[in-house]
Amino acid sequence: MPPHIAGGSWAKAYQQAEEAAKFDPALGHLITSDLKRGEKNNAAAVSELRLAAQDAAGSALVLFRVGSALLDPGYADEAHSYLVTTEHRILQTIFQFPITSIIVSHRPAALRYVDRVIEVLDAPKCVSIPAGAG
């Protein structure tokens, strides 16, 4: 929201969120969630995030935004479910391209999509390649 000196107000910001929602309902909910957070109304912000996820039609970008915003204490499990769904969709999309892809992950679930795993150890310049992954 622009400062009051520049003509900004909460009412104008909410009006713009409503205008955005006409073209992209998920975006309208994301903007409204940001406004609710700015007003320190976290419960309403979380409700708007959930609505954004429903309206997202599987958009990885929206699900990532929702998951990231829910990382506040008390919503960690819900955030995790959105972020895992996002990760799954992104990896599926990446592997549709006929190119060599390098995925860096600390999560074993992400590794189920790959055909080769190279484990980088803590020691500098030490790389371990599992047997048969050649």
N, C-alpha and C positions, 0 to 999 in steps of 0.2 A: 504494500500500500504506500503511495506517495505521501510525504508529510503534508500536514494541514496547510502549511504555507504555500504549497504548490497546488492546492485545491483538492487534495486527497481526503477521503473519509472512508469509514468502514462501510457505510451505505453504498458508496460508489464501487467499492471493491466487491461487495456481494452482488451488485448489479452486473458487474463485469463477469463474475463467476457464472451467473445465470445466463448471460449471453454466450459464454464459452460452452455451457452445457447444451445449448441448442444444437451446436455442431458436433460436439463430442461429450456425451454424458459423463464418461469416466474422467475426462479432464476437468469438467465442471466440479465434480466431487473432490478431485485432488486440490483444486484451487480453494474450494470451500473449506476443506480440511486444513490447509495452510492458514487460512484466515481464522478458523476456530482455535488453532494452536497459538496464533498471535494474540488472541483474546484470552489465552490461558484456559480454554474450555476443552480439555483433553478428551473427555468422554464424547463430546460431539465431534471432535476431530477424528477419533477412532471410528465412530459410526459412519462418517463420510468416507473414510478409507475403505471400509467394508463395502459400501455402496459402489465405490470406484472399482473394486475388484469384481463385483458382480457385473458391472456394465462394461468391463474391459474386453469382453469377448476373447479372452485368452492372450491378450497383449502382454508379452514378456516385460516390456518397459513399464507398463502400469503395475504389474504384479511385483516387479522389483521395487518400484517406488513405495508401494503399499508395505511390502515386507520390510524395507529399510526404515520406514517411518514408525513401524510397530516395534522396533528394537528397544523402545523404552521399557523400563522394568514393568513387569506384570503382563506383557504381551509377547514374551519371547517365544513361546510354543507356536502361537499363531503366526508370528513373523517368520519363524523357521519354515512353516508349511508353505507360505507364499514364496519364499526364497528358493526352496527346493523345487517347487513347481517351475519357477522361472529358470533355474539352472537346467532342468530337464528339457524345457522347450528350446533354450538357447543351444544346448549341445545337439539336439536333434536337427536344428536348422544348420548349424555349422557342418555337421557330417553329411549333409545333402550335397555339398559342393565337392566336385571331383579334384580336390587339392589336398596336399599334405597339411594336416592341422596339428598344432602343438597345444595341448591343454595343460595348464598348471593348476593343480588342485590338491588340497589337503584332505578332501573328503573321499573316502573309499567309494561311496555311491556314484560319484562322477566317473570313476575309473572303469565302471562296467561298460562304458561306451567305446573304450579304446582297444586297439589290438596290440599295443606295446606299452609297457610301463618302464620308465627310467626313474629310479629313485635317487634323488640327490641327497646325500648325507650332509650332516652338519659340518664335517671337516672340509676345508677348502679344496676344491678341485677333485673330490672323491665322488665317483659315480658308480652305482651298483646297478647292473642290468640283470634281472631275474633270468634263470635258466630257461631256454626255449623261446625267449623273446627276442629273437635276432632277426 
